[in-house]
Amino acid sequence: MEMRARAVWSLLLVGLLVASVAALAQGQPRTGWPRSVTIGSASIGGVYFVVAGGWARVISEKMGLPATNRVTGGPVQNIQLVQTKEIELGMTTTGPLFEALQGIGEFRGRKMDAVRVIFPMYTSYAHWMVNADSGIRSVADLTGRVVSLGPRGGSAEFVGERVMQLFNIKPRRIVYLGFADGASAMRDGVVDANFGVIGVPVPAWVEAAVTRPVRFFGFTREQIETLTEKFPYLARAAIRGGVYRGQDAPIPTVQMWNAAIVHKDVPEDFVYELVKTMFANREFLATVHPTANEMLPVNIFYIKMPMHPGAIRFFREQGVKLDDAHLPPELATRK
């Protein structure tokens, strides 16, 4: 009896020890790992902000690291914040990242080549929202109007300013409002049109379409051809019908891919576990926002830019064929 009791106590002690070690492993970062993760998203009312909330929950609950969703200007600013190590994880689009890595365009004279891609997110679609009774039917009608190009540092600003220049559009005034604020300003007659280059549906625009009559449009076939020839990171696309209330027909437009990014100095094992954890929880993330349905390993094909070695390890384990463009300088000699 005494021997049996001792055996039971021994098993209990072993169980407690294992549980304690597991708890410590989850609660304490590994060597070099960040003690917490700040995610650079975008303005309230946009897709990034919603998606980052889901990421924060997964990182906190599954990796045991405190994670916060930081409101930022969006893709352009997130690149800057990753480069300067002010955030551990960011979201961006291929247009700004293309220019940042080369130090051209928006980033002329300030190359940001320490940024690394870790996984594909989803497609951002360029589209406009106006009041249903507006006389604005196409981009050409924006001359002389008040136009919001989304928040500063976002993809809408990045693409929108190039659209204005390329097609010689001269709005009366350009403002840079978050998607929720832009929708409110349009309702109040302060803004004539809102532009977004963003995953669909845009939460604030869904709400606008439900509460009052609004209309959406993209670009003409000729404009799409001009845009895709001029900017290699844009591709022909269409927003399916029924994304927004009253939007029954597809919207012809252009698209850019979104990507998760980190600094190249982030530990390889941390990035590997982060990417692995995100894909393991993709079904949950899709309940946060449907764009997570596009978060598939094979879609890294559309983002031919330097990846972090920790992410490369994960994708190779998944049998995904990587391009030479995916290899960063620190791995260029190894394939």
C-alpha distance (Angstrom), angle and dihedral (degrees) to the residues before:
residue distance angle dihedral
M1 . . .
E2 3.79 . .
M3 3.81 91.1 .
R4 3.81 90.5 50.4
A5 3.80 90.7 50.8
R6 3.79 91.1 50.1
A7 3.81 90.1 50.0
V8 3.81 91.4 51.0
W9 3.82 91.1 49.0
S10 3.81 90.6 48.3
L11 3.80 91.1 52.8
L12 3.80 90.9 47.9
L13 3.81 91.7 50.4
V14 3.80 91.7 48.8
G15 3.81 89.8 49.6
L16 3.79 91.9 49.7
L17 3.79 91.0 48.1
V18 3.80 92.6 51.1
A19 3.81 91.2 47.0
S20 3.80 90.9 49.1
V21 3.79 93.1 49.9
A22 3.83 90.7 48.5
A23 3.78 91.1 49.4
L24 3.78 91.5 49.7
A25 3.79 91.4 47.5
Q26 3.79 90.4 53.1
G27 3.77 95.7 42.0
Q28 3.81 98.1 45.7
P29 3.80 122.2 59.1
R30 3.79 117.8 -122.9
T31 3.78 120.6 -112.1
G32 3.77 109.8 -53.7
W33 3.79 94.0 0.5
P34 3.81 117.1 134.8
R35 3.81 114.2 -101.6
S36 3.79 88.9 -135.7
V37 3.80 137.7 5.8
T38 3.79 123.9 -126.0
I39 3.80 112.3 -164.8
G40 3.79 117.4 -152.8
S41 3.81 106.6 -143.4
A42 3.84 125.3 153.1
S43 3.80 140.8 -109.2
I44 3.80 124.9 -27.4
G45 3.81 110.4 -93.8
G46 3.79 94.4 37.2
V47 3.81 130.9 103.3
Y48 3.82 95.7 -110.8
F49 3.79 91.7 59.6
V50 3.81 92.0 51.5
V51 3.81 94.1 44.3
A52 3.81 92.6 47.7
G53 3.79 89.2 55.8
G54 3.80 88.6 59.2
W55 3.79 91.9 46.7
A56 3.79 91.1 51.0
R57 3.80 91.4 53.3
V58 3.81 93.0 49.2
I59 3.81 93.3 48.0
S60 3.79 92.4 46.9
E61 3.80 97.2 44.8
K62 3.80 101.7 34.1
M63 3.81 102.8 32.1
G64 3.80 99.0 31.3
L65 3.81 93.6 -126.6
P66 3.81 123.2 127.9
A67 3.81 107.1 -115.2
T68 3.81 130.1 -171.1
N69 3.79 133.9 -168.3
R70 3.82 109.8 -130.2
V71 3.80 118.9 -158.7
T72 3.83 108.9 -131.0
G73 3.78 139.8 160.1
G74 3.80 89.4 -92.8
P75 3.83 135.1 -118.7
V76 3.81 100.1 -2.1
Q77 3.79 95.5 45.6
N78 3.82 91.8 42.6
I79 3.81 89.9 58.8
Q80 3.80 89.2 52.6
L81 3.81 92.5 47.6
V82 3.81 92.5 50.0
Q83 3.81 91.8 46.8
T84 3.82 91.0 53.4
K85 3.83 92.4 42.2
E86 3.82 92.9 -119.6
I87 3.80 90.9 130.4
E88 3.80 130.5 31.3
L89 3.80 97.4 -145.9
G90 3.78 131.9 24.1
M91 3.79 143.5 178.8
T92 3.79 123.8 -135.1
T93 3.79 144.7 152.9
T94 3.79 129.0 -113.7
G95 3.82 95.3 -111.5
P96 3.81 98.4 62.2
L97 3.82 91.1 36.1
F98 3.83 91.3 52.8
E99 3.80 90.7 54.5
A100 3.83 94.9 39.8
L101 3.81 94.0 54.8
Q102 3.81 91.0 50.9
G103 3.80 97.9 37.7
I104 3.81 94.0 -123.9
G105 3.81 136.7 125.2
E106 3.79 110.2 -0.8
F107 3.81 88.9 12.3
R108 3.80 99.9 42.4
G109 3.78 109.5 155.2
R110 3.81 94.7 7.1
K111 3.79 108.2 75.5
M112 3.81 113.1 -167.7
D113 3.78 101.4 -158.6
A114 3.81 98.9 150.3
V115 3.82 91.4 78.2
R116 3.81 118.2 105.3
V117 3.81 131.8 -169.0
I118 3.82 116.4 -127.1
F119 3.82 104.6 176.8
P120 3.82 142.8 -11.1
M121 3.80 117.1 -102.6
Y122 3.81 115.3 -176.7
T123 3.79 144.6 -63.2
S124 3.80 121.7 -74.3
Y125 3.79 114.9 -148.0
A126 3.80 124.1 -152.7
H127 3.81 111.1 -131.9
W128 3.80 142.5 146.7
M129 3.81 131.5 -132.5
V130 3.82 122.9 -156.3
N131 3.78 135.3 162.4
A132 3.81 111.8 -82.2
D133 3.83 92.6 -117.2
S134 3.83 93.2 48.7
G135 3.78 119.8 122.5
I136 3.80 89.5 -137.3
R137 3.79 108.3 110.0
S138 3.80 102.2 154.6
V139 3.79 143.1 8.1
A140 3.80 89.5 -88.3
D141 3.82 89.5 64.6
L142 3.82 92.5 61.3
T143 3.79 94.2 82.9
G144 3.80 109.0 111.3
R145 3.83 92.9 15.1
V146 3.81 134.5 110.4
V147 3.79 107.9 -108.9
S148 3.81 131.0 -172.8
L149 3.80 115.2 -148.8
G150 3.78 95.0 -169.9
P151 3.81 124.3 -104.8
R152 3.79 122.7 -23.8
G153 3.78 111.6 -88.2
G154 3.81 93.9 24.0
S155 3.80 132.6 124.1
A156 3.81 91.7 -107.8
E157 3.80 90.8 59.7
F158 3.80 90.7 44.2
V159 3.82 95.5 51.4
G160 3.80 96.7 29.0
E161 3.79 95.7 59.5
R162 3.80 90.0 50.2
V163 3.81 90.4 49.3
M164 3.82 91.4 52.4
Q165 3.79 92.2 49.9
L166 3.81 96.6 42.3
F167 3.82 94.9 50.0
N168 3.81 95.6 34.2
I169 3.82 93.4 -118.9
K170 3.80 113.1 168.4
P171 3.82 112.1 -167.4
R172 3.78 118.1 -166.1
R173 3.78 87.2 -122.6
I174 3.79 137.7 -4.6
V175 3.81 119.0 -148.6
Y176 3.79 130.1 -176.7
L177 3.79 110.8 -138.3
G178 3.79 131.9 160.4
F179 3.80 113.3 -107.8
A180 3.80 95.1 -101.6
D181 3.81 92.7 46.1
G182 3.79 91.5 44.9
A183 3.80 92.1 53.1
S184 3.82 90.3 49.5
A185 3.80 91.7 48.2
M186 3.81 90.6 52.0
R187 3.80 90.4 49.6
D188 3.81 89.3 52.5
G189 3.81 93.1 48.8
V190 3.80 94.4 -113.0
V191 3.82 94.6 112.4
D192 3.82 126.2 39.3
A193 3.80 100.0 -162.5
N194 3.81 139.7 12.3
F195 3.80 123.1 -150.4
G196 3.78 125.9 -157.8
V197 3.79 135.0 179.7
I198 3.74 96.2 -172.1
G199 3.79 146.6 114.5
V200 3.78 114.8 -74.6
P201 2.88 136.3 -80.4
V202 3.81 99.7 36.2
P203 3.85 104.0 -148.1
A204 3.81 95.0 -141.5
W205 3.80 91.5 47.6
V206 3.79 91.8 49.2
E207 3.80 87.9 56.2
A208 3.80 91.6 47.0
A209 3.83 91.8 51.7
V210 3.81 91.0 50.8
T211 3.80 96.1 48.7
R212 3.83 100.0 43.9
P213 3.83 142.0 1.5
V214 3.81 111.7 -78.0
R215 3.79 134.2 160.1
F216 3.82 134.5 -143.7
F217 3.80 132.8 -153.1
G218 3.80 140.8 165.7
F219 3.82 130.4 -170.1
T220 3.79 137.6 -48.2
R221 3.80 121.0 -107.7
E222 3.81 90.8 -105.0
Q223 3.81 91.9 49.4
I224 3.81 91.1 49.3
E225 3.81 91.0 52.2
T226 3.80 91.1 49.8
L227 3.81 93.6 47.9
T228 3.80 95.9 48.0
E229 3.82 92.3 46.8
K230 3.80 92.0 50.0
F231 3.81 99.4 42.4
P232 3.85 117.6 40.3
Y233 3.81 93.5 -161.5
L234 3.83 92.5 62.2
A235 3.80 122.1 82.9
R236 3.79 135.8 -173.6
A237 3.83 112.5 -93.6
A238 3.80 145.3 154.4
I239 3.80 131.2 -142.2
R240 3.79 107.0 -133.0
G241 3.79 118.8 -117.6
G242 3.79 118.3 -95.5
V243 3.80 98.4 35.0
Y244 3.81 89.5 119.9
R245 3.79 130.4 28.6
G246 3.79 109.9 -89.2
Q247 3.84 92.7 13.8
D248 3.79 99.9 112.4
A249 3.81 100.4 153.8
P250 3.83 127.7 63.6
I251 3.80 116.2 -97.5
P252 3.84 114.4 -132.6
T253 3.80 110.3 -140.3
V254 3.83 146.5 121.4
Q255 3.79 130.7 -82.3
M256 3.81 143.5 -155.0
W257 3.79 128.8 -163.2
N258 3.80 123.1 -118.0
A259 3.79 123.0 -138.6
A260 3.80 139.0 -171.6
I261 3.81 111.6 -122.0
V262 3.82 139.0 -167.2
H263 3.80 136.7 174.9
K264 3.81 116.0 -86.4
D265 3.83 90.6 -121.6
V266 3.82 94.5 62.6
P267 3.85 108.9 114.3
E268 3.79 114.3 -90.2
D269 3.81 95.1 -132.5
F270 3.81 91.3 51.2
V271 3.81 92.3 53.0
Y272 3.80 91.4 45.6
E273 3.83 91.7 52.9
L274 3.81 91.6 43.5
V275 3.80 93.8 52.9
K276 3.80 92.0 42.9
T277 3.82 91.2 50.3
M278 3.81 93.2 48.4
F279 3.80 93.7 52.7
A280 3.82 91.5 43.8
N281 3.82 87.9 58.0
R282 3.79 99.0 41.2
E283 3.81 93.4 118.1
F284 3.80 90.8 57.5
L285 3.81 91.2 45.9
A286 3.81 89.0 53.8
T287 3.80 88.7 59.6
V288 3.82 88.4 55.1
H289 3.82 91.8 51.6
P290 3.83 128.5 -12.1
T291 3.81 92.7 -129.6
A292 3.83 87.1 82.6
N293 3.81 86.9 75.6
E294 3.82 86.1 75.3
M295 3.81 92.1 52.9
L296 3.81 95.6 104.1
P297 3.82 125.7 145.3
V298 3.83 92.1 -125.6
N299 3.81 90.8 60.2
I300 3.80 90.0 73.0
F301 3.82 81.5 86.2
Y302 3.82 88.5 78.9
I303 3.82 93.6 54.5
K304 3.79 106.3 62.8
M305 3.79 97.9 178.4
P306 3.84 134.0 113.1
M307 3.80 113.4 -65.9
H308 3.79 130.6 -156.8
P309 3.84 113.9 -101.2
G310 3.82 90.6 -122.5
A311 3.80 90.1 56.9
I312 3.80 92.0 44.9
R313 3.80 88.7 55.7
F314 3.82 90.8 54.6
F315 3.81 95.4 46.7
R316 3.78 92.6 48.1
E317 3.80 89.6 51.5
Q318 3.81 87.4 54.2
G319 3.80 90.3 54.5
V320 3.81 93.5 -113.8
K321 3.79 113.3 154.9
L322 3.80 110.2 -129.0
D323 3.78 127.4 -154.3
D324 3.82 124.7 -128.1
A325 3.81 86.7 -111.0
H326 3.81 88.7 64.9
L327 3.81 92.1 62.5
P328 3.81 113.6 92.9
P329 3.81 120.7 -142.9
E330 3.81 89.9 -99.1
L331 3.82 89.7 60.8
A332 3.81 100.7 29.6
T333 3.80 92.1 109.1
R334 3.82 92.7 51.7
K335 3.82 126.1 62.8
